[in-house]
Amino acid sequence: MDRFVAISSTTFQLFALIGIVLALGSAPAAANPKYAGIVIDAKTGKTLYAHDADEARYPASLTKMMTLYLTFEALERGSINLNTRIKFSANAAKEPPTKLGVGAGRSVTVEQVIYSLVTKSANDASTAIAEHLGGSEAKFASIMTAKARSLGMSRTTFRNAHGLPNSAQTTTARDMATLGIALREHFPRQYKYFSTRSFTFGKTRMGNHNRLLGVVRGVDGIKTGYTRASGFNLVSSVVDRDRSIVAVVMGGRTGASRNEQMKDLIARYLPKASTRGRGNLIARGATASMPMAVASLELPKVGPVPSQRHDGNQRLAFAYAAPTPEPVVGRAALVNSLIAQKVAIPTPAPAIVPPMPVETAANEAIDPVTTASTAPISGWMIQIGAMPDRNAAMALLTKAQGVGGRSLSGTEPFTMAYTKGNEQLYRARFGGFDGQAAATRACSTLKKKGYACWATAN
């Protein structure tokens, strides 16, 4: 009898342990209010997993997936080719990092723009291609939104081409999965760019921010993204033998935890995907919810287009986008967007930067350090200096990126303001390292290049 009791007790403990392990598998969903995720069978369209998949989230640099979609569309239409020169306006050139650093008035090719978006997630290149194709970034954003509707992305609104913070620019995990599938299905020739591991621009080698490429079997793209408001985002396409999925993780606390959650979703749900099915899930033409004329929307045939010019296609885009209310700006926009994401509403801080346009000021309220990625809430980071001016700190980071090579691949530059005596200083840091060893290696590389550097965990 005692032996039976002992065995029963052991069995109970085993089942309890299994229950704990299974519960931990859903821990990111339970513990993080920003988290949203979805896994779609790319052959049948069946939803294999979903958590808050239709709740509003900030896309961050996942935005560039739509910028690339419209770029690929223009390539297929013949209005541009891979060697078309894309000129950087002063507006594009001044975009904050992550960026290529091309000066105003200079240009790069369309193919260089594509590579910079899929690897470095360059904000300046995003704005430059948007202005070239749409005449202005605002007009291009309207076309992005109209195209989203034509693809069935009913809960997505774009206000810019790069994904820097804007309280009116929102999406959902399901909509991002739809866009990922559309990129695969509609542009099989161009889709190969998303699997690019690195891109050399001038003397600088830029590694892909997607750490799953070459690490997780079957992963062939697509895109990462991060701002403080959005958390760490990732859309992954996986093709393994005769199964195929597109998975989305949004709102990760760190890049490493986001990647682990994605690996877990792939391991769990790829085996459940169908071995049959033809794909072709996302129509390029009209959907049941929109007019045919808007579904066949095209960008202008030439670019850039003067701001006062409006051809028929542009009018369709704006006519369709018009029902979307004008963005609420200022603290009201911040409150609305944070309520939607169940985030605590901060007390407004006094301005420490020169006056800005109203919408930009609203963006700054969401993310005080306007960079492609800002300081991770936790994890390992490195610091290479402190400057009395934020722009000078960012310039130092950009220069360090140029020599850091692989050691800085997948990391993000940011500044952190602090007061020393009566002086305001800005720490120049890189965040997003997978651990202490990676941060230490980066410091070692930068020190050999003459930079001061130390690693820290936050």
N, C-alpha and C positions, 0 to 999 in steps of 0.2 A: 504493500500500500504506500509506504514511504517513497519507494522507488517511482511509483506512478505519479505521486504528487510532485516529485522532483522533476520528472520528465515533463509533466504538464506545465510546471512553472517555467521550465526552460523554453518550452514551445510558446508559451504566452509572451515571454521576453523577446523571442525571435520575431513573433508577429508584431509586437509593439515597435521593435526596431525597424521592421519593414515599413510600418506606418509612418514613423518619423522620417525615414528616407524619402518616402513618397510625398510627404508634406513639404519637405525641404525643396522638392522639385518645383513647387509653386510659390516658394518664399518670395521671389522678386515681385510677384503679383500681390501677395498679401501684405508685404511690409512697405511697399513704395507707392504712394498715391499718384506719382507721375507715370508709373509703369503702364504700358499698353503693349499688347502683342497679338500676332496672328500668324497662322501657317496655312497657306492655300496650296492645294494640289494643282499644279500648273497644267496638268493634262485634263482634269475634269472640272476644275473650279470649285471643288468641294472644300469647305472650311474644315480643316483638321484640328485646329486649336484656335481659341480666341479668348482674350481677356481685355475688356474695355476697348475692343477693336473699333468701335464707332464713336468713342469719346474724343472731344477736341484736344489736340496736342499741337505743339509748335514743331514744324518740320526741320528747323535749322538748315543745315547744308543738304538735307534730302531734297530741298528745293531745287538744287542743281540737276536733279534727275529730269525735271520738266524743262529746264533750260536746255539740257542736252536733247531731250525729245524733239523740241522745236528746231534745234540746230540740225539734227539728223533729218528732219522733215524737209528743211530748206536744202540740204545736200541732195536728197532724192529728187526734189523738184527742179534742181539745177540752178536755183537763184544764187547759190554760192558753191564753191568747190573747196577741197582740202587746202589748196594753195592761196585762196582768197585772203588778202591782208585785212586784218581787223585792227583799226586804229583806236588807240586808247585816248579818250577825252580826258580833260582835267578831272571831271567827275569820276571817271573810272579809275584813273591813276591814284586818286586820294582815298580809295576804299581801304579800310584797315586790314591788316593781315588776318588770316593767311592770304598771301597774294604773290603774284609773279614779280612785282616791283617794276613794271614797265612804265617809263616816263610818259607824261602827257605829250601827245603828238607822234609818238612812236607806235609801231604796229608789230603784230605777230600773225602767223597763219591760223586759219581755222583749225587745222589739225593740232597745232600747239595749244590753242584754246581748249580743245577737247581733252587732250592729255592732261593739261593743268587742272581741269575740273574733276577728272576721275581720280587723280592721284593727290595733288596738293590741295584740292578744293579751293582754288584761287578766286577770291572775291572780285578782284579788279578785272580778271578775264571774264567773269560772269556778267559784270556790268557792261564791259566793252562789246560782247557779242549781243547782249540785249539791245543796246543802243544801235548797233549796226542793223539788226534784223527788224526791230520795231520802231526805230526813229527816236525813242526815248525809253528809259527803263520802265516808266509808269505805263506807257502804252504796251510795252512787251508784257508787263505783269497782267494787264487786262486780257491779252491774248492767251497767256498761260492759264488764267482762270477759265476762259471760254473753252480752251482745249481740255482742261480737266473735266468740265461738264460733259463734253462730247465723248470722253472715255468712260463716263459713269462715275466720276469722282465727285459725288454730289455734296460732300462736306468739306471741300478744300477751297480756300481763297488765297491767291498770291498777291503780294504787294511789291515784291522785289524779285530779282533773278538769282540772288545768292543765298538767302536764308538768314542774313543778319537780323537781329531782333526787331520785330514789328508786331504789335499786339493784335493787329487785324489779320495777320498771316497765320492761318491755322489749317490743320488737316487731321486725318485719322490714320490709324494703323492699317485699316482696310483699304483706304484710298491709296496709301503708299504701296501696298501690295498690288493693287490694280495697276498703278503706274509701272511698277517693276515688271509685271507680266507683259504690259503693253510694249515696253522697251524691247523685251526679248522677242515678242511675236512680230512686231511691226518693223523692226530694224535688225534682222539677223546678221547683216554684214557689219553694221556699225557697232553692234552690241559687244564685239570682241574688245573694244577699248576698255570696258569695265574690268577686264581681267589683267590689265597692265600693272605690273609689279612696281615699276619705277620709270621715271621720265627725267631726262637730262635737258635742262634749259640753260644755255650758255655753259658755264662751268659748274653749275649746281645740279646735283642729282636729287630728285624728289621722290621719296618712297610713297607707296600707296598707304593711306590711313587705314585701309581695310586689312586688319591683321589675320583674318581667316583665310585669305588667299594663299594657296600653297601649304596650308596647315590642316584645314578640314577637307577631307575628301569630297569632291564634287562641287565645291563652292567655286563659282566662276564670276563673281561680282556681287553687289552692285555699288552701294554707297553708304558712307558713314555721315554723321552729323552731330554737332554739339553746340549748345549755348547753355548758359546757366539756367535759363528759364525752361529749356526743353529737356535737359538731361542728355545722356548719351544715346543716340539713335543709330540703328543699323538696319538696312534692307539687304537680305542675302538671297541670291539665286543658287539653287543646288540642282545639279543634274548628275545622277549616279546610275549607271546601267540603264534600266528602262523605267526609272522613277524620276520625278521632277517636282520640286516645290519652290515656292517663294515665301520667305519668312520675314517678319518685321518685329523688331524690338525697339520700343521707344521709352525714353525716360530713365535709362539706366543711371545708377549712382556714379559709376566709374566706367572707363573704357573697358577695363578688365572684367568687371562683373557683367557688363552688357555682352561682351564676347562669350563669357561662360554660359550665360542664359541662351544665347543663340546656338551655341554648340549643343546644349541640352535639348533645345527644340528640334534641331536637325536630327539628333540621335533618336529622339522619341518618335518623331512623326514622319520622317522620310520612309521608314519601313512600312508605314500605313498608307502611303500614297499608292495610287492605282498604277498598274503596269500597262493599262490600256487607256485609250483616249487620244484625241487628236490635237488638243490644245485649241488654238484660235478662240480664246475666251473673250478677248477685248476687241470690240468692233471699232474700225477706224472711221466708219461713217456715222449716220444718225443713230440715236438711241431713242427709246420710247418716250423719254422725258424731255426731248429737245427738238427744235425744228431742223429739217434737213440742211437748210442753208447754213446754219451755224456749225453743224457737224462737219461740213466740208470746208470749214474755215481755213484760209491760208494766210501766211505772213505776206507782207509786201514783197513784190518780185525783186526789188532792188533795195539797197540800204547804204548808208542810213537815210531815213525818210525825214524831211523837214517837219518840224513839230506842227506846222499849220496845215500840212497835207493830210487829207483823209480820203483814201480810196474806198471802193465798195466793201472790200473784205474787212478793212479796219472798222467801218461803220457797223458791220455785223458783229464784230467782236465787242465793240463798246455797247451796242444795243443789247447784246445778251448779258454783258457784265453789269449793265446799269442797275438791274434790280438789287444787286448787292449793295447794302447801305454804305454810305461813306464811312470811313473808319472813325470811331470815337477816339479822340486824342487826349493826351494829358493823363492825369491821375484816374479819370473815369475809365479810360481804356485799360490801365493797369489793374484796377480793381476788378473789372469784368473778366479779364483774361485769367487772373489768378483765382478768382472764384470758380471759373470753369475747370481749373486744374487742381482745385482744393489745396491751394498754397496760401500760407499766412500772408496777409497784406502788410507790407512794411510801412513805417512812418516815413514820409518824404524827407529826403536829406537835402541840405542846402546845396545849391549848384556850385560846382568847383571848376566848371569849364565855361568858355565864352558862350554868349547867346547862340542858340541854334534854331533852325526851323522847327515849327511846332511838332511835326510828326517825329522828327529825329529826337526831340526832347522826350517824347513819350517812349521811344525805343530805349533811350538811355535809362529811363526809370525802371525798365524791366531788367536790363543788363548794364550796370554802371560802366563796365569796361567793354566797349563795343569792339569785339574782335570776332573772328570766325569761330573761335572757341575761347572760353574764358576759364578762369581757374577751376579745376575740379574741386568739389567739396571735400574730398578726401583722396588719399593716395600719395604716391611718391612724386616729387617734383624737384627741379633744380633751379637755382638762382645764379645769374651771371653778373648782377650789378644792380645799382640803384641810382636813379637820375632825378634831377629836380623837375623834369618835364616829361609828361607821359609820352609825347611823340618821340622824344629822344630815347626813352626806354624801349619803345617799339622798334625804333631804328636799330638799336643795339641787338634786339632779338632777331630782326630780319637779317642782319649781317651775320650773326652767329649761325642762323639756319643755312646760310650759304656755304659754311665750312663744316657744319656738324655731320653732314652725310647721313649714313644709315643709323647712326646713334640717336638721331632726332626723328627718325621716321615714325609717323603716327602720333607724334606729340603735338601739343598746341602751345603757342606763345601767348602770354597774357601779362598784364601789369597789375600790381597790387599797391594801392596808395596807403601810406602811413606817415605819421608825423614824428619828426625827430627834433625836439626842442621847439623852435618856432618855424621850422622849415618843413614844407610838404615835399615828400620824396615818393618815387614810384619804383618798386622792386620789379626787375625784369626777370621773368620766370618762364620755364617750360613745364607743362603738366601733362598727365596722361601716361606716365610710365607704368609698366606692368608690375614693377617691384623695385626693391632697393638695388639689386644688381644692375638692372637696366639704367637706372638713374646714375649710378656710380660710373658705369661705362661711358655714358654721355659726358659726364664731367671730365673724365680722363681724356676723352677725345678733344674737348674744347680747351682744356688746359694746355695740350700740346700745340694748339693754335694760338696760344697767348691770352686766353680768357680766364678770368677768375671764375671759380665755379664751386658750389657746394650743394649737396643733395639733402633733402629734408622730407619728412612725411607730415602731412596735414591731417 
